[in-house]
Amino acid sequence: MKSVILKVANLVGETGLYRWLCPGRVPVFMVHRVTNGNDDVPGEMTADRLRSYLRYLSQRGYRVLTMDQLWLFLDEGRAVPSKSVMFTIDDGFADHHDVAASVFDEFGFPLNFFVITGLLDMQLWPWDDHIAYAANLTSIREANLRLPSGSEYSVNLAETSVKRTTREIRNALKVVNQERIYQWLHAEFYPKLEVDFPDTIPPEYRPMSWDDARSLHERGHGVYP
């Protein structure tokens, strides 16, 4: 059934039916971490898998846009070219520059980078990655957390996988005020999981540099805050 759905979706895209059914819309694909397969980058997207997706688009004549290009089409009231798509990648990790951008460069496709300026300044790393980092290191199986909102939240790693636990905690935090979330991580989350708060950004969350970001822009990629 899944293969049938995928074939229908591909047919809708390649024949232009998508543009007819959804005028003025562009499919946007979100990428996050990209690994060479022999590093410590978290995530399941390998460079080879990403390369196969881009090869598919290239062989079928798709056009990959930057945000600036899309904005010009919309601002000038021009029709977006048929079979146009966009790719975005969030945060600004080193693998975004070293791996993901290199794969896109192979096909002459742009990738839109939305970077966290504090990450590139080495001042912080994303709070949701803190959740995954601590959950993977803890030996604690059960813990009761008090969220920034004041509500109670129970963690049970004896019955729930680390991946699912991380996702559920992240979703719970996304709906509360995040103004003091880093203080909460330091004072509540890490101590309850009995994991030391990192003094520096761990290697697997290392950011790209500002020179890397400038290089991406010079190579035709989109770089935005």
Sequence and secondary structure as in RCSB ss.txt:
>XXXX:A:sequence
MKSVILKVANLVGETGLYRWLCPGRVPVFMVHRVTNGNDDVPGEMTADRLRSYLRYLSQRGYRVLTMDQLWLFLD
EGRAVPSKSVMFTIDDGFADHHDVAASVFDEFGFPLNFFVITGLLDMQLWPWDDHIAYAANLTSIREANLRLPSG
SEYSVNLAETSVKRTTREIRNALKVVNQERIYQWLHAEFYPKLEVDFPDTIPPEYRPMSWDDARSLHERGHGVYP
>XXXX:A:secstr
 HHHHHHHHHHHHHTTHHHHHSTT   EEEE   B SSS   SS BHHHHHHHHHHHHHTT EEE HHHHHHHHH
TT    TTEEEEEEEE BHHIIIIIHHHHHHHT   EEEE HHHHTTS   HHHHHHHHHHH   SEEEEE TTS
 EEEEETTTS HHHHHHHHHHHHHTS  TTHHHHIIIIIHHHHT    SS  GGG B  HHHHHHHHHTT EEE 
